[in-house]
Amino acid sequence: MDIIAIDCGASFIKATRFINGKIFRSIRQKTPLDTDADKLEKSLSMIKAMIEELSNDVSEIAIGFSNEMHGFVLANENGVPVMPYISWQKELGNLPEIAEKLDQQQIASTGMPLKLGLPSTNLYYLKKDIPIEKYERLYFYTLGDFYIRTLSGCQPAVHETNAAATGLYDLFAKKWNVSLIRSILGDMEKSIVFPEIYAGQDPIVLEKDKITYYFFPALGDQQAALLGSHLIGEGELSLNFG
């Protein structure tokens, strides 16, 4: 089966179709700016057009995403965002104030040092502005998972690479760090639904316009790049100059 790989970066959205593991065709467009109120809507339109253009001659195709990490979307039960996308570039809050109120052992289990720009710190700062009173539940998505949710109409599982990048994942227990989430969200903890962690589940299947699409979990962009570079052995070092 052919594959369309889509990378949703801070600068560009790139889509490539692979046939038998070789690049067949690629498309690249500039990512809408974070300052755009309709950034997600514009990005989704680009991604839909890319998928349609790259899959117009097949009956089935696999779709894989990689995405800029550390950002998140809060959406209602229909997958509609209730506030703008919060990217890693939004460093909200006061770090010493946040650090003082969170347990250091809980933070250590995430493998992510506490820093501004992570969902862990941005959620702490934003919780007073989250319009939870208007909804019975809100759903937390990393960027690629939100695109899958919207394109497929189904709830995706989150891959460990994206979950770990939120600063809310317990690397040792391999599940969401519920106690840390409770410390950050307080009484709102049960009102925000975090996705199931991916553990080999079948892809999401969507049939549309006589084409069957298979959506696989979105990966963190750095880990996807390292895998593609075949840096998987002990003693190999990757330096990332962003």
C-alpha positions in Angstrom: 0.0 0.0 0.0 1.2 3.5 -0.8 1.8 5.9 2.0 1.3 9.7 2.4 3.5 11.1 5.1 2.6 14.6 6.3 4.9 16.7 8.5 3.2 19.6 10.3 6.0 21.9 11.3 6.1 25.5 12.6 7.4 26.8 9.3 6.1 24.4 6.6 3.5 21.7 6.1 5.0 19.0 3.9 3.3 16.0 2.3 5.0 13.2 0.4 3.6 10.1 -1.2 5.8 7.0 -1.1 5.5 4.1 -3.4 7.4 0.9 -2.3 9.4 3.0 0.1 10.5 5.6 -2.5 9.5 9.2 -2.9 6.9 9.6 -5.6 5.8 13.2 -5.2 6.1 15.9 -2.5 4.1 19.1 -1.8 5.2 21.9 0.5 3.3 25.0 1.8 4.1 27.6 4.4 2.4 27.0 7.7 -0.2 29.7 8.8 1.2 31.9 11.5 0.4 31.2 15.2 -1.1 34.7 15.3 -3.8 33.6 12.8 -7.0 33.0 14.8 -8.0 30.4 12.2 -4.6 28.8 12.0 -6.0 25.3 12.5 -8.8 25.8 9.9 -6.3 27.1 7.3 -3.9 24.2 8.1 -6.6 21.6 7.8 -7.7 23.0 4.4 -4.1 22.7 3.2 -3.7 19.1 4.5 -7.1 18.0 3.0 -6.0 19.4 -0.4 -2.6 17.7 -0.2 -4.2 14.3 0.6 -6.7 14.7 -2.2 -4.0 15.6 -4.7 -1.6 12.8 -3.7 -4.3 10.1 -3.5 -6.5 10.8 -6.6 -5.4 7.6 -8.4 -5.6 5.0 -5.7 -8.3 2.9 -4.0 -6.6 2.8 -0.6 -3.7 4.6 1.1 -2.0 4.9 4.5 -1.7 8.3 6.1 1.0 9.1 8.6 1.6 12.4 10.5 4.5 13.9 12.3 4.1 17.2 14.0 5.8 20.0 15.9 5.8 18.9 19.5 4.6 20.5 22.8 1.6 22.2 21.3 -2.0 21.2 22.1 -5.6 21.8 21.1 -8.7 21.7 23.4 -11.8 20.8 21.5 -15.4 19.9 22.3 -17.0 16.5 21.8 -17.4 17.2 18.1 -13.7 18.0 17.7 -14.3 21.7 17.3 -11.6 23.8 19.1 -12.8 26.0 21.9 -9.8 28.2 22.0 -6.8 28.9 19.6 -4.0 26.4 19.2 -1.4 26.7 21.9 2.0 26.0 20.4 5.4 25.6 22.0 6.1 29.2 21.0 3.6 30.5 23.6 5.6 30.7 26.8 2.8 31.6 29.2 3.0 32.2 33.0 5.7 32.6 35.6 7.9 29.6 35.9 9.1 30.0 39.5 5.5 30.4 40.6 4.4 27.3 38.7 7.4 25.2 39.9 6.7 26.1 43.5 3.2 24.6 43.4 4.2 21.3 41.6 5.8 18.2 43.1 9.4 17.8 41.7 9.2 14.0 41.8 6.1 14.1 39.7 7.9 16.3 37.2 11.0 14.1 37.2 8.9 11.1 36.1 7.9 12.9 32.9 11.5 13.1 31.7 10.8 16.7 30.8 12.3 19.5 32.8 9.7 22.1 33.8 9.9 25.0 31.3 7.7 27.6 29.7 6.1 26.5 26.4 5.1 23.0 27.6 1.5 22.0 27.9 2.2 21.3 31.6 3.0 25.0 32.2 0.6 26.5 29.7 -2.3 24.5 31.0 -1.5 25.7 34.6 -1.6 29.3 33.4 -4.6 29.0 31.0 -7.0 27.0 33.3 -8.7 30.2 34.4 -9.5 31.0 30.8 -10.6 27.5 29.6 -14.4 27.8 29.0 -15.2 24.5 30.7 -18.5 25.7 32.1 -20.0 25.7 28.5 -19.2 22.1 27.9 -19.7 18.8 29.7 -16.2 17.6 28.5 -13.3 19.0 26.7 -10.8 16.8 24.8 -7.0 17.3 24.7 -5.1 16.7 21.5 -1.6 17.1 20.3 -1.4 18.8 16.9 -1.3 15.7 14.6 -3.9 13.9 16.7 -6.3 16.9 16.3 -5.9 16.7 12.5 -6.6 12.9 12.5 -9.7 13.5 14.8 -11.0 16.1 12.3 -10.2 14.3 9.1 -11.4 10.9 10.2 -14.2 11.8 12.7 -12.8 9.3 15.2 -10.9 9.6 18.5 -7.2 8.8 17.9 -4.8 7.2 20.3 -1.8 9.4 21.1 1.7 8.0 20.3 4.2 8.0 23.2 6.5 10.4 21.4 3.8 13.1 21.4 2.5 12.2 24.9 6.0 12.5 26.4 6.5 15.9 24.8 3.6 17.4 26.7 5.4 17.1 30.1 2.3 15.3 31.4 3.3 11.7 30.6 4.9 9.2 33.1 7.8 7.6 31.2 8.1 4.8 33.8 4.4 3.8 34.1 3.9 4.5 30.4 0.6 6.4 31.0 -0.6 9.9 31.7 0.8 11.3 34.9 -2.6 11.6 36.6 -1.4 13.1 39.8 0.6 15.8 38.0 -2.4 16.6 35.8 -4.5 16.9 38.9 -2.0 19.3 40.5 -2.0 21.4 37.4 -5.8 21.5 36.6 -7.2 21.2 40.1 -11.0 20.8 40.0 -11.0 20.8 36.2 -9.0 17.6 36.0 -12.0 15.4 35.4 -13.5 17.8 32.8 -10.6 17.4 30.3 -10.3 14.1 28.6 -6.8 12.9 27.6 -6.5 10.5 24.8 -5.8 6.8 25.1 -2.0 5.9 24.8 -1.2 4.1 21.5 -0.3 0.4 22.1 -0.5 -1.1 18.7 -4.2 -0.5 18.0 -5.5 -0.9 14.4 -5.4 2.3 12.3 -8.5 4.4 12.0 -10.2 3.6 8.7 -12.2 6.1 6.7 -13.9 5.4 3.3 -14.5 8.6 1.3 -15.0 9.1 -2.4 -14.3 5.5 -3.2 -10.9 5.7 -1.4 -10.1 3.9 1.8 -7.7 5.9 4.1 -5.8 4.3 7.0 -4.8 6.8 9.6 -1.9 5.9 11.9 -0.9 7.7 15.1 0.9 11.0 14.8 4.6 11.0 15.8 6.8 13.7 17.3 8.8 15.3 14.5 12.2 14.9 16.1 11.7 11.2 16.7 10.4 10.7 13.2 13.5 12.5 11.8 15.8 10.4 13.9 14.1 7.2 12.8 14.4 8.3 9.2 18.1 9.0 9.7 18.6 5.5 11.1 20.2 6.8 14.3 18.9 4.0 16.4 22.1 2.4 17.8 23.9 3.0 21.1 26.7 5.6 20.9 25.1 7.5 18.1 24.5 11.2 18.6 22.1 13.7 17.0 22.6 17.4 17.3 19.5 19.5 16.5 20.2 23.2 15.5 16.7 24.7 15.2 
